[in-house]
Amino acid sequence: MMLIPKAKHRRATRLRTQVQDHYRALRGAMNAGQGGAAMIALVNCFAIDGDVMQCHCCDQRLHVTRWQEPFRHGLDETGMDCPLAGTDNPWSLWFQAADLVRGIADRTATMRRALNAAAERFREYEALHAAKPDPAKAQRNADMATLCETALREGL
């Protein structure tokens, strides 16, 4: 049996605890449908170098071409088991998180297009009612157009 220096053992234990915390955050974000937070937590658990993902704790590597295979964590450099006992493939998790982010981006783009079209239509109705003249309806349409334009400016 090989003895491990205390400082190295403490550092490895602290690293394992951090990786476990990040992995819990990753699972929570995935379950909540928060793709961006899941990607951040995943990068804290696994280093990504090109098409290879490597566990920060046990240094196991997985090539992107094996994204459907179960992932087996091993021993770290101190000879202790990796705390990430699950067999979740990190590339599968990455693709799931990317799909969540892409879905949010698509919904946001759709919402921006709808708000833009609504603002244009409210401006048309405003001009139409101002020409009739019906100032109350023109003002209501102007207020709705302003609401839509404000939502677009503030980053929806």
Secondary structure, DSSP 8 states (H G I E B T S, - for coil): -----HHHHHHHHHHHHHHHHHHHHHHHHHHHT-HHHHHHHHHHHEEEETTEEEETTT--EEEGGGTTS-----B-TTS-B-S------HHHHHHHHHHHHHHHHHHHHHHHHHHHHHHHHHHHHHHHHHHTT-HHHHHHHHHHHHHHHHHHHTT-
